[in-house]
């Protein structure tokens, strides 16, 4: 992963982190925040985040419907696209 790709992923992760912070303090929300944290740690380590994104998607799906859930889904989708983009 080159420097530009890593920076793009960090920016997308910052967006995910911000949205996850808007969630309430329920158990499912805590799981989403933990998944977002794991994705960030993997990005910093240069590890593959695709399996972590799958886990995040499953956690987001368990959230009650709402705007924050939609925003999290969009941000996670953008991250998957950035990872799939071969450039």
C-alpha positions, -999 to 999 in steps of 0.1 A, spaced: 0 0 0 15 33 -10 15 65 10 -15 81 -8 -36 49 -4 -28 47 33 -37 84 38 -70 79 20 -78 49 43 -69 70 73 -93 97 63 -120 72 57 -113 56 90 -115 91 107 -150 95 92 -161 60 105 -146 69 139 -165 102 140 -198 85 131 -193 57 155 -188 83 183 -223 96 176 -239 63 185 -255 57 219 -239 36 246 -258 3 239 -240 -30 235 -244 -31 197 -230 5 194 -200 -5 216 -194 -35 192 -194 -11 162 -170 12 179 -147 -18 187 -148 -29 151 -140 6 139 -110 7 163 -98 -27 150 -100 -14 114 -79 17 124 -53 -5 142 -50 -27 111 -46 3 88 -18 16 110 -1 -18 110 -5 -21 73 -25 -53 77 -54 -65 55 -87 -49 67 -112 -67 45 -122 -93 71 -125 -66 97 -148 -46 74 -170 -77 70 -173 -78 108 -180 -41 109 -207 -45 83 -224 -72 104 -222 -50 135 -237 -21 116 -265 -43 104 -275 -50 140 -279 -13 148 -314 1 148 -323 20 116 -314 56 115 -292 82 98 -260 73 117 -264 37 106 -268 48 70 -238 71 73 -217 43 87 -227 20 59 -218 45 33 -184 52 49 -176 15 52 -186 10 15 -163 38 5 -135 21 24 -141 -12 6 -140 6 -27 -108 23 -19 -93 -10 -10 -105 -26 -42 -93 2 -64 -61 -11 -80 -49 23 -94 
